[in-house]
Amino acid sequence: MSGPRTTEVTATARASRRCTTCGCRLSRYNNDSICSGCNRSRTAAHPARPSVPAQVWSHQDVKDALLQRDFGRLCQLVRERGHLRQEDMALLTGLSQSFLSMLESGQRRLINIDRIIVLLDGLDAPADLTGPMLLPAQVMPALPLYAVS
């Protein structure tokens, strides 16, 4: 007689499980203490900030794209090697996802130096690969001044 009663107690206890955040009844398949809706809103409220893994910059094709100033190819390689989405790249760089898509496909080009600096700075490109564009002002060598007569 204790066998069926134990099953009833377990089923009752399982049915009364509630989400610790909103109090809704949890699915019997949910092993967490919060419901899927609260779990989604928690991750949406505090998304992890994406970043470019440092090892991305060690790939030769990434270095070549940077050396050739092929920013569309660079974005595509960084995204693929870093396992990032275009939305992540947009978050990092401040450039729109649609612009990054057009840049990667070759429909747009990045020629404005200010936007290039924003892109490279957002991707946390190493200064030794980018040249003087991302070096802090105090590290950049001063240009000699010439008198004009």
C-alpha positions, 0 to 999 in steps of 0.5 A: 500500500505504501507504493501507490501512496508514494507515487501520489505524493511525488506527483502532487509535490511535482505538480505544486512546483512553482517558479521562484520568480513569478510563481507560475506552475513549472512544467514537469519537464523543467528541472530548473527553479524558474520558468522558461519565460523568466529565464528568457527575460533574465537573459534578455535583461542582462545579455552577456556582452560579446567580445572578440577572442584574442586568438582570432588575431593570430590567424594569418587570413585575418592579418592579411585582410587587415593588412590589405584594409579589406574591412568587409573580409576582416569583419567576416573572418573575425565573426566566423573565427570568433563565433559571433553574429552580425548583431554581436559585431554591431553591438561591439562596433556601433555600426549597424547590422545592415551596414556590416552585412553590406560591408561583408558582401562587398556592396559597401566599402569602409573608407572613412578613417573615423569609422575605420577606427571605430570598427577596429577599436570596437573589435579590440584589434591589437595596435601592433596589427593596426598600425598607428591608427589605434595607438594612444596619442602619447605613444604615436611618434610626433611628426617633424614640423617643417617651416614653410617659407 
